[in-house]
Protein backbone atom coordinates (compact mmCIF):
# COMPACT_ATOMS: atom_id res chain seq x y z
CA UNK A 1 0.00 0.00 0.00
CA UNK A 2 2.86 2.40 0.80
CA UNK A 3 4.26 1.97 -2.73
CA UNK A 4 0.89 2.79 -4.32
CA UNK A 5 0.52 5.82 -2.07
CA UNK A 6 4.01 7.02 -2.96
CA UNK A 7 3.33 6.62 -6.68
CA UNK A 8 0.00 8.45 -6.35
CA UNK A 9 1.75 11.30 -4.54
CA UNK A 10 4.38 11.31 -7.30
CA UNK A 11 1.57 11.90 -9.80
CA UNK A 12 0.26 14.77 -7.65
CA UNK A 13 3.77 16.23 -7.45
CA UNK A 14 4.19 16.10 -11.22
CA UNK A 15 0.76 17.62 -11.86
CA UNK A 16 1.13 20.52 -9.43
CA UNK A 17 4.83 21.48 -9.36
CA UNK A 18 4.74 23.79 -12.36
CA UNK A 19 1.19 25.05 -12.09
CA UNK A 20 0.95 28.04 -9.70
CA UNK A 21 -1.09 26.07 -7.16
CA UNK A 22 1.67 24.73 -4.84
CA UNK A 23 2.79 21.11 -5.08
CA UNK A 24 3.90 21.03 -1.43
CA UNK A 25 0.42 22.14 -0.30
CA UNK A 26 -1.22 19.44 -2.41
CA UNK A 27 1.07 16.72 -1.09
CA UNK A 28 0.37 17.93 2.45
CA UNK A 29 -3.42 17.94 1.93
CA UNK A 30 -3.74 14.77 -0.18
CA UNK A 31 -1.64 12.85 2.32
CA UNK A 32 -4.37 13.33 4.92
CA UNK A 33 -6.91 11.49 2.73
CA UNK A 34 -4.79 8.48 1.86
CA UNK A 35 -5.23 5.19 3.81
CA UNK A 36 -2.17 5.99 5.94
CA UNK A 37 -3.60 9.48 6.66
CA UNK A 38 -0.08 10.86 7.10
CA UNK A 39 1.74 14.01 6.06
CA UNK A 40 4.28 12.80 3.45
CA UNK A 41 6.72 15.26 5.02
CA UNK A 42 9.24 17.80 3.78
CA UNK A 43 11.85 15.12 3.01
CA UNK A 44 9.61 13.18 0.62
CA UNK A 45 8.42 16.42 -0.99
CA UNK A 46 11.95 17.73 -1.59
CA UNK A 47 13.26 14.46 -3.02
CA UNK A 48 10.35 13.97 -5.44
CA UNK A 49 10.90 17.52 -6.67
CA UNK A 50 14.20 16.28 -8.09
CA UNK A 51 12.09 14.37 -10.61
CA UNK A 52 10.14 17.42 -11.71
CA UNK A 53 13.31 19.50 -12.02
CA UNK A 54 14.84 16.81 -14.21
CA UNK A 55 11.81 17.40 -16.42
CA UNK A 56 12.81 21.08 -16.61
CA UNK A 57 16.32 20.07 -17.69
CA UNK A 58 14.93 17.85 -20.44
CA UNK A 59 12.37 20.36 -21.72
CA UNK A 60 14.72 23.36 -21.68
CA UNK A 61 17.91 21.38 -22.42
CA UNK A 62 19.05 23.46 -25.40
CA UNK A 63 18.37 26.72 -23.63
CA UNK A 64 20.04 25.66 -20.37
CA UNK A 65 23.17 24.33 -22.11
CA UNK A 66 23.38 27.54 -24.17
CA UNK A 67 23.14 29.68 -21.03
CA UNK A 68 25.79 27.63 -19.21
CA UNK A 69 28.14 27.63 -22.22
CA UNK A 70 27.87 31.37 -22.78
CA UNK A 71 28.21 32.07 -19.05
CA UNK A 72 31.55 30.24 -18.90
CA UNK A 73 32.67 31.83 -22.18
CA UNK A 74 31.92 35.27 -20.74
CA UNK A 75 34.29 34.55 -17.86
CA UNK A 76 37.02 33.98 -20.44
CA UNK A 77 36.05 37.13 -22.32
CA UNK A 78 34.81 35.21 -25.37
CA UNK A 79 31.20 36.40 -24.99
CA UNK A 80 29.92 39.86 -24.07
CA UNK A 81 28.89 39.96 -20.43
CA UNK A 82 25.77 41.88 -21.47
CA UNK A 83 24.62 38.98 -23.61
CA UNK A 84 21.03 38.07 -22.53
CA UNK A 85 21.96 34.42 -21.90
CA UNK A 86 24.94 35.42 -19.77
CA UNK A 87 22.73 37.81 -17.81
CA UNK A 88 20.15 35.05 -17.23
CA UNK A 89 22.95 32.83 -15.94
CA UNK A 90 23.95 35.43 -13.35
CA UNK A 91 20.31 36.09 -12.48
CA UNK A 92 19.76 32.39 -11.73
CA UNK A 93 22.79 32.46 -9.42
CA UNK A 94 21.72 35.70 -7.70
CA UNK A 95 18.10 34.60 -7.46
CA UNK A 96 19.04 31.30 -5.82
CA UNK A 97 20.82 32.94 -2.87
CA UNK A 98 17.72 34.01 -0.85
CA UNK A 99 16.05 30.60 -0.83
CA UNK A 100 19.36 28.85 -0.21
CA UNK A 101 20.19 30.96 2.84
CA UNK A 102 16.67 31.07 4.28
CA UNK A 103 16.06 27.38 3.60
CA UNK A 104 19.20 26.44 5.53
CA UNK A 105 18.56 28.79 8.44
CA UNK A 106 14.89 27.87 8.92
CA UNK A 107 14.87 24.19 7.98
CA UNK A 108 13.32 23.13 11.32
CA UNK A 109 10.50 25.67 10.96
CA UNK A 110 9.94 24.52 7.37
CA UNK A 111 9.66 20.89 8.49
CA UNK A 112 7.18 21.60 11.28
CA UNK A 113 5.55 25.03 11.76
CA UNK A 114 5.08 25.86 8.07
CA UNK A 115 3.16 22.60 7.51
CA UNK A 116 0.24 23.81 9.64
CA UNK A 117 -2.85 23.39 7.45
CA UNK A 118 -4.38 26.65 8.72
CA UNK A 119 -1.32 28.47 7.39
CA UNK A 120 -1.49 26.52 4.12
CA UNK A 121 -5.16 27.49 3.63
CA UNK A 122 -4.59 31.20 4.24
CA UNK A 123 -1.50 31.28 2.03
CA UNK A 124 -3.33 29.53 -0.82
CA UNK A 125 -6.00 32.24 -0.80
CA UNK A 126 -3.77 35.28 -0.25
CA UNK A 127 -1.14 34.40 -2.84
CA UNK A 128 -3.82 33.30 -5.27
CA UNK A 129 -5.38 36.75 -5.09
CA UNK A 130 -1.95 38.40 -5.47
CA UNK A 131 -1.30 36.31 -8.59
CA UNK A 132 -4.64 37.39 -10.01
CA UNK A 133 -3.92 41.07 -9.39
CA UNK A 134 -0.40 40.90 -10.82
CA UNK A 135 -1.58 38.99 -13.87
CA UNK A 136 -4.40 41.46 -14.55
CA UNK A 137 -2.37 44.62 -14.01
CA UNK A 138 1.04 43.56 -15.37
CA UNK A 139 2.43 45.61 -18.28
CA UNK A 140 2.84 42.37 -20.29
CA UNK A 141 5.60 43.64 -22.55
CA UNK A 142 8.97 42.64 -21.06
CA UNK A 143 10.75 39.48 -22.18
CA UNK A 144 13.73 37.56 -20.80
CA UNK A 145 16.04 39.86 -22.77
CA UNK A 146 14.82 42.73 -20.56
CA UNK A 147 15.65 40.93 -17.31
CA UNK A 148 17.84 42.98 -14.95
CA UNK A 149 19.85 41.97 -11.89
CA UNK A 150 17.56 43.83 -9.43
CA UNK A 151 14.60 42.03 -11.01
CA UNK A 152 16.45 38.73 -10.63
CA UNK A 153 17.01 39.40 -6.93
CA UNK A 154 13.34 40.31 -6.50
CA UNK A 155 12.36 37.04 -8.18
CA UNK A 156 14.76 35.23 -5.85
CA UNK A 157 13.09 36.63 -2.74
CA UNK A 158 9.70 35.76 -4.21
CA UNK A 159 10.90 32.20 -4.77
CA UNK A 160 12.04 32.02 -1.14
CA UNK A 161 8.42 32.48 -0.04
CA UNK A 162 7.75 29.03 -1.50
CA UNK A 163 9.39 27.56 1.59
CA UNK A 164 5.87 27.91 3.00
CA UNK A 165 3.57 25.19 1.58
CA UNK A 166 0.73 26.87 -0.27
CA UNK A 167 2.72 29.75 -1.74
CA UNK A 168 3.92 27.81 -4.82
CA UNK A 169 7.42 28.29 -6.16
CA UNK A 170 6.24 28.89 -9.72
CA UNK A 171 3.30 30.96 -8.44
CA UNK A 172 5.40 33.30 -6.32
CA UNK A 173 8.07 33.93 -8.96
CA UNK A 174 5.47 34.25 -11.72
CA UNK A 175 3.48 36.73 -9.61
CA UNK A 176 6.62 38.83 -9.14
CA UNK A 177 7.46 38.52 -12.83
CA UNK A 178 4.00 39.70 -13.87
CA UNK A 179 4.14 42.55 -11.34
CA UNK A 180 7.45 43.63 -12.90
CA UNK A 181 5.82 43.70 -16.34
CA UNK A 182 7.02 40.46 -17.95
CA UNK A 183 4.88 38.47 -20.37
CA UNK A 184 3.28 35.29 -19.05
CA UNK A 185 5.58 32.90 -21.00
CA UNK A 186 8.69 34.89 -19.97
CA UNK A 187 7.67 35.01 -16.31
CA UNK A 188 6.94 31.26 -16.28
CA UNK A 189 10.14 30.29 -18.10
CA UNK A 190 12.37 32.33 -15.81
CA UNK A 191 10.54 30.82 -12.83
CA UNK A 192 11.36 27.32 -14.11
CA UNK A 193 15.04 28.15 -14.71
CA UNK A 194 15.39 29.89 -11.36
CA UNK A 195 14.03 26.85 -9.53
CA UNK A 196 16.55 24.36 -10.93
CA UNK A 197 19.55 24.96 -8.60
CA UNK A 198 17.36 25.62 -5.55
CA UNK A 199 15.28 22.47 -5.97
CA UNK A 200 18.22 20.24 -6.82
CA UNK A 201 20.13 21.62 -3.84
CA UNK A 202 17.23 21.01 -1.46
CA UNK A 203 16.43 17.60 -2.94
CA UNK A 204 20.01 16.32 -2.82
CA UNK A 205 20.41 17.60 0.76
CA UNK A 206 17.22 15.83 1.88
CA UNK A 207 18.25 12.68 0.00
CA UNK A 208 21.58 12.58 1.82
CA UNK A 209 19.79 13.10 5.14
CA UNK A 210 17.30 10.34 4.30
CA UNK A 211 20.14 7.93 3.52
CA UNK A 212 21.88 8.79 6.78
CA UNK A 213 18.68 8.69 8.83
CA UNK A 214 16.14 6.44 7.05
CA UNK A 215 13.40 7.10 9.63
CA UNK A 216 13.02 10.75 8.62
CA UNK A 217 10.53 9.98 5.84
CA UNK A 218 7.26 8.07 6.04
CA UNK A 219 8.25 6.31 2.80
CA UNK A 220 11.27 4.11 2.12
CA UNK A 221 13.95 5.25 -0.32
CA UNK A 222 12.65 2.76 -2.89
CA UNK A 223 9.10 4.10 -2.64
CA UNK A 224 10.35 7.67 -2.81
CA UNK A 225 12.45 6.79 -5.88
CA UNK A 226 9.37 5.36 -7.61
CA UNK A 227 7.42 8.54 -6.83
CA UNK A 228 10.30 10.66 -8.18
CA UNK A 229 10.34 8.79 -11.50
CA UNK A 230 6.58 9.20 -11.87
CA UNK A 231 6.84 12.90 -10.98
CA UNK A 232 9.41 13.33 -13.77
CA UNK A 233 7.15 11.87 -16.47
CA UNK A 234 4.02 13.72 -15.38
CA UNK A 235 5.95 16.96 -14.83
CA UNK A 236 7.40 16.89 -18.34
CA UNK A 237 3.90 16.67 -19.82
CA UNK A 238 2.66 19.51 -17.60
CA UNK A 239 5.51 21.85 -18.63
CA UNK A 240 4.68 21.28 -22.30
CA UNK A 241 1.01 21.97 -21.62
CA UNK A 242 1.62 25.09 -19.54
CA UNK A 243 4.04 26.73 -21.99
CA UNK A 244 1.50 26.26 -24.78
CA UNK A 245 -1.39 27.45 -22.63
CA UNK A 246 0.32 30.66 -21.49
CA UNK A 247 0.69 31.87 -25.07
CA UNK A 248 -3.04 32.51 -25.11
CA UNK A 249 -4.47 31.89 -21.64
CA UNK A 250 -4.35 33.75 -18.31
CA UNK A 251 -3.67 32.62 -14.76
CA UNK A 252 -7.30 33.23 -13.73
CA UNK A 253 -8.32 29.52 -13.62
CA UNK A 254 -5.45 28.84 -11.21
CA UNK A 255 -6.38 31.85 -9.08
CA UNK A 256 -9.97 30.63 -8.74
CA UNK A 257 -8.79 27.10 -7.96
CA UNK A 258 -6.41 28.32 -5.23
CA UNK A 259 -9.08 30.41 -3.54
CA UNK A 260 -11.67 27.60 -3.64
CA UNK A 261 -9.15 25.06 -2.33
CA UNK A 262 -8.16 27.41 0.50
CA UNK A 263 -11.80 27.96 1.47
CA UNK A 264 -12.53 24.22 1.34
CA UNK A 265 -9.50 23.56 3.54
CA UNK A 266 -10.67 26.14 6.09
CA UNK A 267 -14.10 24.49 6.22
CA UNK A 268 -12.61 21.01 6.70
CA UNK A 269 -10.38 22.30 9.50
CA UNK A 270 -13.25 24.18 11.15
CA UNK A 271 -15.54 21.12 11.33
CA UNK A 272 -12.74 18.84 12.52
CA UNK A 273 -12.43 16.65 9.42
CA UNK A 274 -8.75 17.67 9.22
CA UNK A 275 -6.30 18.61 11.95
CA UNK A 276 -3.72 21.40 11.51
CA UNK A 277 -0.79 19.00 12.08
C-alpha positions in Angstrom: 0.0 0.0 0.0 2.9 2.4 0.8 4.3 2.0 -2.7 0.9 2.8 -4.3 0.5 5.8 -2.1 4.0 7.0 -3.0 3.3 6.6 -6.7 0.0 8.5 -6.4 1.8 11.3 -4.5 4.4 11.3 -7.3 1.6 11.9 -9.8 0.3 14.8 -7.6 3.8 16.2 -7.4 4.2 16.1 -11.2 0.8 17.6 -11.9 1.1 20.5 -9.4 4.8 21.5 -9.4 4.7 23.8 -12.4 1.2 25.1 -12.1 0.9 28.0 -9.7 -1.1 26.1 -7.2 1.7 24.7 -4.8 2.8 21.1 -5.1 3.9 21.0 -1.4 0.4 22.1 -0.3 -1.2 19.4 -2.4 1.1 16.7 -1.1 0.4 17.9 2.4 -3.4 17.9 1.9 -3.7 14.8 -0.2 -1.6 12.8 2.3 -4.4 13.3 4.9 -6.9 11.5 2.7 -4.8 8.5 1.9 -5.2 5.2 3.8 -2.2 6.0 5.9 -3.6 9.5 6.7 -0.1 10.9 7.1 1.7 14.0 6.1 4.3 12.8 3.5 6.7 15.3 5.0 9.2 17.8 3.8 11.9 15.1 3.0 9.6 13.2 0.6 8.4 16.4 -1.0 11.9 17.7 -1.6 13.3 14.5 -3.0 10.3 14.0 -5.4 10.9 17.5 -6.7 14.2 16.3 -8.1 12.1 14.4 -10.6 10.1 17.4 -11.7 13.3 19.5 -12.0 14.8 16.8 -14.2 11.8 17.4 -16.4 12.8 21.1 -16.6 16.3 20.1 -17.7 14.9 17.9 -20.4 12.4 20.4 -21.7 14.7 23.4 -21.7 17.9 21.4 -22.4 19.0 23.5 -25.4 18.4 26.7 -23.6 20.0 25.7 -20.4 23.2 24.3 -22.1 23.4 27.5 -24.2 23.1 29.7 -21.0 25.8 27.6 -19.2 28.1 27.6 -22.2 27.9 31.4 -22.8 28.2 32.1 -19.0 31.5 30.2 -18.9 32.7 31.8 -22.2 31.9 35.3 -20.7 34.3 34.6 -17.9 37.0 34.0 -20.4 36.0 37.1 -22.3 34.8 35.2 -25.4 31.2 36.4 -25.0 29.9 39.9 -24.1 28.9 40.0 -20.4 25.8 41.9 -21.5 24.6 39.0 -23.6 21.0 38.1 -22.5 22.0 34.4 -21.9 24.9 35.4 -19.8 22.7 37.8 -17.8 20.1 35.0 -17.2 22.9 32.8 -15.9 24.0 35.4 -13.4 20.3 36.1 -12.5 19.8 32.4 -11.7 22.8 32.5 -9.4 21.7 35.7 -7.7 18.1 34.6 -7.5 19.0 31.3 -5.8 20.8 32.9 -2.9 17.7 34.0 -0.9 16.0 30.6 -0.8 19.4 28.8 -0.2 20.2 31.0 2.8 16.7 31.1 4.3 16.1 27.4 3.6 19.2 26.4 5.5 18.6 28.8 8.4 14.9 27.9 8.9 14.9 24.2 8.0 13.3 23.1 11.3 10.5 25.7 11.0 9.9 24.5 7.4 9.7 20.9 8.5 7.2 21.6 11.3 5.6 25.0 11.8 5.1 25.9 8.1 3.2 22.6 7.5 0.2 23.8 9.6 -2.8 23.4 7.4 -4.4 26.7 8.7 -1.3 28.5 7.4 -1.5 26.5 4.1 -5.2 27.5 3.6 -4.6 31.2 4.2 -1.5 31.3 2.0 -3.3 29.5 -0.8 -6.0 32.2 -0.8 -3.8 35.3 -0.2 -1.1 34.4 -2.8 -3.8 33.3 -5.3 -5.4 36.8 -5.1 -2.0 38.4 -5.5 -1.3 36.3 -8.6 -4.6 37.4 -10.0 -3.9 41.1 -9.4 -0.4 40.9 -10.8 -1.6 39.0 -13.9 -4.4 41.5 -14.6 -2.4 44.6 -14.0 1.0 43.6 -15.4 2.4 45.6 -18.3 2.8 42.4 -20.3 5.6 43.6 -22.5 9.0 42.6 -21.1 10.8 39.5 -22.2 13.7 37.6 -20.8 16.0 39.9 -22.8 14.8 42.7 -20.6 15.6 40.9 -17.3 17.8 43.0 -14.9 19.8 42.0 -11.9 17.6 43.8 -9.4 14.6 42.0 -11.0 16.4 38.7 -10.6 17.0 39.4 -6.9 13.3 40.3 -6.5 12.4 37.0 -8.2 14.8 35.2 -5.9 13.1 36.6 -2.7 9.7 35.8 -4.2 10.9 32.2 -4.8 12.0 32.0 -1.1 8.4 32.5 0.0 7.7 29.0 -1.5 9.4 27.6 1.6 5.9 27.9 3.0 3.6 25.2 1.6 0.7 26.9 -0.3 2.7 29.7 -1.7 3.9 27.8 -4.8 7.4 28.3 -6.2 6.2 28.9 -9.7 3.3 31.0 -8.4 5.4 33.3 -6.3 8.1 33.9 -9.0 5.5 34.2 -11.7 3.5 36.7 -9.6 6.6 38.8 -9.1 7.5 38.5 -12.8 4.0 39.7 -13.9 4.1 42.6 -11.3 7.5 43.6 -12.9 5.8 43.7 -16.3 7.0 40.5 -17.9 4.9 38.5 -20.4 3.3 35.3 -19.1 5.6 32.9 -21.0 8.7 34.9 -20.0 7.7 35.0 -16.3 6.9 31.3 -16.3 10.1 30.3 -18.1 12.4 32.3 -15.8 10.5 30.8 -12.8 11.4 27.3 -14.1 15.0 28.1 -14.7 15.4 29.9 -11.4 14.0 26.8 -9.5 16.6 24.4 -10.9 19.6 25.0 -8.6 17.4 25.6 -5.6 15.3 22.5 -6.0 18.2 20.2 -6.8 20.1 21.6 -3.8 17.2 21.0 -1.5 16.4 17.6 -2.9 20.0 16.3 -2.8 20.4 17.6 0.8 17.2 15.8 1.9 18.3 12.7 0.0 21.6 12.6 1.8 19.8 13.1 5.1 17.3 10.3 4.3 20.1 7.9 3.5 21.9 8.8 6.8 18.7 8.7 8.8 16.1 6.4 7.1 13.4 7.1 9.6 13.0 10.8 8.6 10.5 10.0 5.8 7.3 8.1 6.0 8.2 6.3 2.8 11.3 4.1 2.1 13.9 5.2 -0.3 12.7 2.8 -2.9 9.1 4.1 -2.6 10.4 7.7 -2.8 12.5 6.8 -5.9 9.4 5.4 -7.6 7.4 8.5 -6.8 10.3 10.7 -8.2 10.3 8.8 -11.5 6.6 9.2 -11.9 6.8 12.9 -11.0 9.4 13.3 -13.8 7.1 11.9 -16.5 4.0 13.7 -15.4 6.0 17.0 -14.8 7.4 16.9 -18.3 3.9 16.7 -19.8 2.7 19.5 -17.6 5.5 21.8 -18.6 4.7 21.3 -22.3 1.0 22.0 -21.6 1.6 25.1 -19.5 4.0 26.7 -22.0 1.5 26.3 -24.8 -1.4 27.4 -22.6 0.3 30.7 -21.5 0.7 31.9 -25.1 -3.0 32.5 -25.1 -4.5 31.9 -21.6 -4.3 33.8 -18.3 -3.7 32.6 -14.8 -7.3 33.2 -13.7 -8.3 29.5 -13.6 -5.4 28.8 -11.2 -6.4 31.9 -9.1 -10.0 30.6 -8.7 -8.8 27.1 -8.0 -6.4 28.3 -5.2 -9.1 30.4 -3.5 -11.7 27.6 -3.6 -9.1 25.1 -2.3 -8.2 27.4 0.5 -11.8 28.0 1.5 -12.5 24.2 1.3 -9.5 23.6 3.5 -10.7 26.1 6.1 -14.1 24.5 6.2 -12.6 21.0 6.7 -10.4 22.3 9.5 -13.3 24.2 11.2 -15.5 21.1 11.3 -12.7 18.8 12.5 -12.4 16.6 9.4 -8.8 17.7 9.2 -6.3 18.6 12.0 -3.7 21.4 11.5 -0.8 19.0 12.1 
